[in-house]
């Protein structure tokens, strides 16, 4: 029978990775304390170090995606206004 994989919340991963970055305890101590393999904690730590700077960047990916979506919506609004005006002229 297959065992179900455990999934951890982003909050938990951040907390454990932050503890690993602080270096107060070793990865083995953190692993036994939280019930996670030390290699996994090491991966979370590397990810936090690598992607942590993006938190403070002025333009995050979400903002860029939001601007693209907003531009598409304005384009669609313009198209719908043109269609509405055309229909108003066609229908007496």
WOGIVEN-V778802 format. One record per helix or strand of 3 or more residues. SS is the DSSP state (@ for helix, = for strand). FROM is the first residue (numbers start at 1). TO is the last residue. If there is no record, write none. Layout:
<<SS:FROM:TO> <SS:FROM:TO>>
This chain:
<<@:10:22> <@:27:34> <@:38:56> <@:61:90>>
